[in-house]
Amino acid sequence: LAGVEEITGDLEIKAGVMTDLHGLEDLMFIGGTLSIHQNSAFTSLDGLSGLTSVGGDLFISHNASLTSLGGLSSFTSLGGDLSIYNNDALTSLDGLSSLTTVGGYLYIQNNDTLTSLAGLESLIAVDGSLQVSSNNTLTSLDGLSSLTTVGGDLYIEDNDTLTSLDGLESLTSVGGSLYIRDNGTLTSHAGP
């Protein structure tokens, strides 16, 4: 697929024998949904280094060996939802450092080795709901330091090692309900 710069529909990368995404470096735009799921051998998304925009949703889930989103470093625009869940080895969201707005909801759940949300520092707005839940080693929300607006509900729940809400200092508007619950080591709802 070298040389393909645009896919107007969806791209699904699922449960194959591929070990990486090399060959997709020229891909810059996907008009529909990008799904990367059930790929047990992927450790990174390096082959997507040219991708700047997805018009629909982006799903990254059930990739047992994925440790980094580093291959998405050029990614700036998402029209739909961003779901990152059940990636057991994911330690960092650093590849999303250029993303400023999520057009739908942002869902980060059940990433067992994710300790912080570092990598989302450029994110200013989530047009839908934001849910950060059941990330067992998450200790910090610091990556959300530029987030000002959540258009829907905000859920921060079941993060067993979350110790503070530091990182939400710039948040000025939640368009729906706010749920902060069942975070085992969170002792205060106050920021710094």
Residue frames relative to the residue before (quaternion, step in Angstrom):
aa qw qx qy qz dx dy dz
L 1.0000 0.0000 0.0000 0.0000 0.00 0.00 0.00
A 0.3216 0.7425 -0.5224 0.2689 3.56 1.22 0.25
G 0.7467 0.3656 -0.2926 0.4724 3.55 -0.93 0.91
V 0.5763 0.5626 -0.3889 0.4473 3.62 1.19 -0.33
E 0.1573 -0.8225 0.5447 0.0451 3.57 -0.61 1.18
E 0.8131 0.1433 -0.0355 0.5632 3.58 1.12 -0.60
I 0.0565 -0.7356 0.6738 0.0416 3.53 -1.14 0.81
T 0.3042 -0.7971 0.4914 0.1749 3.59 -0.47 1.14
G 0.7014 0.4118 -0.2549 0.5229 3.58 1.22 -0.40
D 0.7482 -0.3622 0.3097 0.4617 3.55 -1.12 -0.82
L 0.1428 -0.7339 0.6506 0.1331 3.52 -1.36 0.34
E 0.0392 -0.7868 0.6159 -0.0102 3.56 -0.73 1.11
I 0.0627 -0.7657 0.6401 0.0038 3.54 -0.87 1.05
K 0.1503 0.8289 -0.5008 0.1988 3.55 -0.19 1.32
A 0.9089 -0.0956 0.1026 0.3926 3.45 -1.33 0.80
G 0.3927 0.7000 -0.5151 0.3008 3.55 0.66 1.02
V 0.6133 -0.5334 0.4222 0.4013 3.52 -1.27 -0.36
M 0.4136 0.7106 -0.4705 0.3203 3.58 1.29 0.08
T 0.2919 -0.7599 0.5572 0.1641 3.54 -1.12 0.72
D 0.7976 0.0656 -0.0479 0.5977 3.59 1.26 -0.23
L 0.5226 -0.6542 0.4662 0.2857 3.56 -1.35 0.08
H 0.2916 0.7710 -0.5202 0.2235 3.58 1.18 0.38
G 0.6445 0.4542 -0.3952 0.4713 3.52 -1.00 0.97
L 0.6973 0.4245 -0.2631 0.5141 3.57 1.30 -0.24
E 0.3261 0.8027 -0.4598 0.1945 3.60 1.26 0.16
D 0.6763 0.4984 -0.2944 0.4555 3.62 1.13 -0.57
L 0.5231 0.6512 -0.4057 0.3710 3.59 1.26 -0.29
M 0.0986 -0.8272 0.5531 0.0095 3.58 -0.66 1.16
F 0.8205 0.1429 -0.0223 0.5531 3.60 1.03 -0.73
I 0.0433 -0.7382 0.6725 0.0306 3.54 -1.13 0.84
G 0.3624 -0.7779 0.4785 0.1859 3.58 -0.59 1.14
G 0.7441 0.3591 -0.1938 0.5290 3.55 1.13 -0.67
T 0.7661 -0.3299 0.2938 0.4669 3.53 -1.01 -0.96
L 0.1992 -0.7318 0.6388 0.1295 3.54 -1.16 0.73
S 0.0211 -0.7926 0.6084 -0.0354 3.56 -0.67 1.16
I 0.0028 -0.7598 0.6493 -0.0335 3.54 -0.81 1.09
H 0.2900 0.7836 -0.4934 0.2416 3.56 -0.16 1.23
Q 0.8455 0.1849 -0.1793 0.4678 3.49 -1.33 0.65
N 0.4304 0.6540 -0.4909 0.3823 3.55 1.00 0.91
S 0.2282 -0.8437 0.4722 0.1149 3.56 0.00 1.28
A 0.7113 0.4749 -0.2702 0.4422 3.63 1.11 -0.48
F 0.5410 0.6327 -0.4148 0.3674 3.63 1.14 -0.34
T 0.1360 -0.7711 0.6151 0.0927 3.58 -0.97 0.87
S 0.7895 0.0691 -0.0457 0.6081 3.59 1.23 -0.40
L 0.4273 -0.6757 0.5357 0.2719 3.54 -1.37 0.09
D 0.1418 0.8701 -0.4641 0.0858 3.56 1.23 0.56
G 0.6427 0.5534 -0.3384 0.4077 3.64 0.97 -0.60
L 0.6642 0.4932 -0.3040 0.4724 3.60 1.26 -0.20
S 0.2466 0.8333 -0.4699 0.1551 3.58 1.21 0.45
G 0.6887 0.4720 -0.2900 0.4678 3.63 1.15 -0.40
L 0.5188 0.6733 -0.4044 0.3375 3.59 1.25 -0.32
T 0.0985 -0.8176 0.5668 0.0230 3.58 -0.72 1.10
S 0.8366 0.0973 0.0086 0.5391 3.60 1.04 -0.69
V 0.0580 -0.7371 0.6720 0.0418 3.52 -1.19 0.80
G 0.3754 -0.7669 0.4814 0.1980 3.58 -0.66 1.12
G 0.7384 0.3626 -0.2006 0.5320 3.56 1.15 -0.63
D 0.7742 -0.3089 0.2727 0.4805 3.54 -0.94 -0.99
L 0.2033 -0.7295 0.6340 0.1568 3.53 -1.36 0.34
F 0.0406 -0.7934 0.6066 -0.0295 3.55 -0.66 1.20
I 0.0155 0.7582 -0.6506 0.0406 3.56 -0.84 1.06
S 0.2680 0.7944 -0.4929 0.2327 3.58 -0.19 1.24
H 0.8586 0.1631 -0.1274 0.4689 3.51 -1.32 0.56
N 0.4103 0.6490 -0.5152 0.3809 3.56 0.92 0.97
A 0.2994 -0.8463 0.4128 0.1543 3.54 0.17 1.36
S 0.7707 0.3523 -0.1867 0.4971 3.63 1.04 -0.67
L 0.4539 0.7042 -0.4444 0.3173 3.60 1.26 -0.08
T 0.1225 -0.8208 0.5569 0.0327 3.59 -0.60 1.17
S 0.8175 0.1470 -0.0255 0.5562 3.59 1.13 -0.59
L 0.3157 -0.7119 0.5921 0.2071 3.54 -1.28 0.53
G 0.2096 0.8561 -0.4522 0.1367 3.55 1.33 0.33
G 0.6326 0.5620 -0.3365 0.4131 3.61 1.04 -0.60
L 0.6581 0.5112 -0.3064 0.4600 3.60 1.25 -0.21
S 0.2790 0.8266 -0.4633 0.1558 3.59 1.21 0.34
S 0.6773 0.4615 -0.2988 0.4888 3.65 1.17 -0.36
F 0.4928 0.7012 -0.3958 0.3298 3.56 1.32 -0.23
T 0.0254 -0.8429 0.5360 -0.0393 3.61 -0.54 1.20
S 0.8236 0.2325 -0.0634 0.5135 3.59 1.04 -0.70
L 0.0203 0.7799 -0.6236 0.0495 3.55 -0.92 1.04
G 0.3104 -0.7946 0.4979 0.1562 3.58 -0.60 1.14
G 0.7820 0.3071 -0.1467 0.5222 3.58 1.12 -0.62
D 0.7957 -0.2907 0.2514 0.4682 3.53 -1.13 -0.83
L 0.1932 -0.7328 0.6380 0.1366 3.53 -1.29 0.53
S 0.0062 0.8021 -0.5941 0.0602 3.56 -0.58 1.21
I 0.0183 0.7671 -0.6387 0.0573 3.54 -0.76 1.13
Y 0.2856 0.7818 -0.5027 0.2334 3.58 -0.25 1.20
N 0.8518 0.1632 -0.1551 0.4730 3.50 -1.32 0.63
N 0.4059 0.6344 -0.5292 0.3908 3.55 0.88 1.05
D 0.2882 -0.8510 0.4139 0.1464 3.54 0.20 1.37
A 0.7592 0.3723 -0.2043 0.4933 3.62 1.06 -0.63
L 0.4445 0.7179 -0.4446 0.2990 3.61 1.26 -0.07
T 0.1104 -0.8222 0.5580 0.0190 3.57 -0.63 1.16
S 0.8131 0.1883 -0.0447 0.5491 3.58 1.18 -0.47
L 0.2678 -0.7317 0.6027 0.1723 3.55 -1.25 0.59
D 0.2326 0.8501 -0.4544 0.1291 3.57 1.32 0.26
G 0.6245 0.5742 -0.3506 0.3968 3.62 0.99 -0.60
L 0.6663 0.5063 -0.2983 0.4590 3.59 1.23 -0.30
S 0.3154 0.8172 -0.4462 0.1834 3.58 1.26 0.26
S 0.6883 0.4578 -0.2906 0.4819 3.64 1.19 -0.30
L 0.5297 0.6525 -0.3973 0.3685 3.60 1.26 -0.21
T 0.1578 -0.8236 0.5419 0.0556 3.60 -0.70 1.10
T 0.8113 0.0935 -0.0186 0.5768 3.60 1.06 -0.71
V 0.1744 -0.7256 0.6541 0.1237 3.53 -1.15 0.75
G 0.3914 -0.7768 0.4534 0.1947 3.58 -0.58 1.19
G 0.7477 0.2837 -0.1747 0.5744 3.59 1.25 -0.37
Y 0.7441 -0.3301 0.2618 0.5184 3.57 -0.84 -0.94
L 0.2689 -0.7117 0.6224 0.1839 3.53 -1.34 0.35
Y 0.0375 -0.8141 0.5745 -0.0760 3.52 -0.61 1.24
I 0.0531 0.7778 -0.6207 0.0827 3.60 -0.55 1.20
Q 0.2132 0.8056 -0.5089 0.2158 3.56 -0.24 1.27
N 0.8764 0.1184 -0.0888 0.4583 3.53 -1.28 0.70
N 0.3944 0.6479 -0.5388 0.3665 3.56 0.87 0.99
D 0.3238 -0.8481 0.3871 0.1613 3.53 0.13 1.39
T 0.7792 0.3146 -0.1880 0.5084 3.63 1.06 -0.55
L 0.4394 0.6850 -0.4632 0.3511 3.61 1.23 0.24
T 0.1592 -0.8339 0.5253 0.0573 3.59 -0.49 1.20
S 0.7993 0.0553 -0.0396 0.5970 3.61 1.18 -0.42
L 0.4719 -0.6509 0.5119 0.3026 3.53 -1.34 0.12
A 0.2179 0.7825 -0.5392 0.2225 3.56 1.21 0.54
G 0.6464 0.4599 -0.3894 0.4680 3.52 -0.89 1.04
L 0.6964 0.4267 -0.2634 0.5134 3.56 1.26 -0.34
E 0.2975 0.8158 -0.4640 0.1753 3.60 1.23 0.27
S 0.6775 0.4776 -0.3005 0.4718 3.63 1.13 -0.43
L 0.5105 0.6680 -0.4110 0.3524 3.59 1.25 -0.24
I 0.1538 -0.8126 0.5611 0.0349 3.56 -0.65 1.19
A 0.8327 0.0475 0.0286 0.5510 3.59 0.95 -0.86
V 0.1173 -0.7100 0.6890 0.0867 3.50 -1.25 0.72
D 0.3448 -0.7893 0.4717 0.1890 3.58 -0.42 1.21
G 0.7218 0.3550 -0.2249 0.5499 3.58 1.17 -0.54
S 0.7440 -0.3368 0.2896 0.4991 3.56 -1.07 -0.77
L 0.2444 -0.7275 0.6213 0.1579 3.53 -1.32 0.45
Q 0.0155 0.7973 -0.6019 0.0428 3.56 -0.77 1.06
V 0.0102 -0.7464 0.6646 -0.0325 3.52 -0.85 1.12
S 0.2489 0.8033 -0.4951 0.2182 3.57 -0.22 1.23
S 0.8702 0.1439 -0.1165 0.4566 3.50 -1.31 0.63
N 0.3889 0.6428 -0.5370 0.3837 3.54 0.96 0.96
N 0.3157 -0.8492 0.3904 0.1638 3.54 0.14 1.37
T 0.7659 0.3234 -0.2032 0.5172 3.63 1.10 -0.48
L 0.3975 0.7233 -0.4748 0.3055 3.60 1.25 0.21
T 0.0941 -0.8200 0.5644 0.0176 3.57 -0.63 1.14
S 0.8109 0.2210 -0.0598 0.5385 3.57 1.17 -0.51
L 0.2764 -0.7284 0.6038 0.1687 3.54 -1.27 0.62
D 0.2626 0.8370 -0.4582 0.1429 3.57 1.31 0.17
G 0.6119 0.5809 -0.3588 0.3992 3.62 1.01 -0.56
L 0.6592 0.5100 -0.3021 0.4626 3.59 1.23 -0.33
S 0.2889 0.8326 -0.4453 0.1581 3.58 1.26 0.26
S 0.7141 0.4145 -0.2627 0.4993 3.64 1.16 -0.40
L 0.4767 0.6958 -0.4272 0.3258 3.59 1.26 -0.19
T 0.1097 -0.8147 0.5687 0.0280 3.58 -0.71 1.12
T 0.8278 0.1698 -0.0310 0.5339 3.59 1.04 -0.78
V 0.0386 -0.7216 0.6904 0.0342 3.51 -1.13 0.86
G 0.3616 -0.7878 0.4614 0.1890 3.58 -0.50 1.18
G 0.7608 0.3005 -0.1702 0.5495 3.57 1.15 -0.58
D 0.7807 -0.2620 0.2383 0.5148 3.55 -1.01 -0.89
L 0.2310 -0.7315 0.6215 0.1590 3.54 -1.31 0.46
Y 0.0501 -0.7951 0.6039 -0.0257 3.55 -0.69 1.18
I 0.0686 0.7290 -0.6799 0.0411 3.54 -0.94 0.97
E 0.2663 0.7970 -0.4796 0.2528 3.54 -0.09 1.29
D 0.8613 0.1714 -0.1367 0.4584 3.50 -1.30 0.64
N 0.4271 0.6368 -0.5090 0.3912 3.58 1.02 0.83
D 0.3333 -0.8366 0.3999 0.1704 3.54 0.12 1.38
T 0.7925 0.3058 -0.1648 0.5013 3.62 1.02 -0.68
L 0.3778 0.7179 -0.4961 0.3096 3.61 1.22 0.29
T 0.1837 -0.8354 0.5142 0.0625 3.57 -0.59 1.17
S 0.8144 0.0362 -0.0213 0.5788 3.62 1.14 -0.42
L 0.4690 -0.6509 0.5190 0.2949 3.52 -1.36 0.18
D 0.2679 0.7598 -0.5348 0.2548 3.56 1.23 0.40
G 0.6425 0.4675 -0.3847 0.4698 3.55 -0.87 1.00
L 0.7005 0.4310 -0.2619 0.5048 3.57 1.25 -0.35
E 0.3102 0.8045 -0.4669 0.1963 3.60 1.25 0.27
S 0.7052 0.4624 -0.2707 0.4644 3.61 1.06 -0.63
L 0.4975 0.6772 -0.4203 0.3423 3.59 1.23 -0.27
T 0.0604 -0.8246 0.5624 -0.0113 3.57 -0.67 1.15
S 0.8198 0.1551 -0.0592 0.5481 3.61 1.15 -0.44
V 0.0265 -0.7351 0.6775 0.0020 3.53 -1.05 0.97
G 0.3433 -0.7992 0.4646 0.1662 3.58 -0.46 1.22
G 0.7549 0.2953 -0.1805 0.5570 3.58 1.23 -0.31
S 0.7640 -0.3173 0.2741 0.4903 3.55 -0.98 -0.90
L 0.3023 -0.7238 0.5931 0.1815 3.54 -1.30 0.46
Y 0.0294 -0.7959 0.6038 -0.0318 3.56 -0.73 1.13
I 0.0828 0.7459 -0.6558 0.0816 3.56 -0.69 1.13
R 0.2834 0.7820 -0.4945 0.2524 3.56 -0.21 1.25
D 0.8661 0.1781 -0.1301 0.4486 3.49 -1.35 0.54
N 0.3931 0.6442 -0.5309 0.3854 3.55 0.99 0.94
G 0.4091 -0.8143 0.3554 0.2082 3.52 0.06 1.40
T 0.7963 0.2782 -0.1612 0.5123 3.63 0.93 -0.74
L 0.4590 0.6666 -0.4613 0.3635 3.61 1.22 0.18
T 0.1436 -0.8393 0.5226 0.0433 3.56 -0.50 1.19
S 0.7897 0.1648 -0.0932 0.5836 3.59 1.22 -0.27
H 0.3645 -0.7118 0.5558 0.2271 3.55 -1.18 0.60
A 0.5123 0.6361 -0.4131 0.4029 3.56 1.31 0.09
G 0.4104 -0.6613 0.5646 0.2748 3.53 -1.25 0.51
P 0.7833 -0.3271 0.2123 0.4841 3.58 -1.17 -0.35
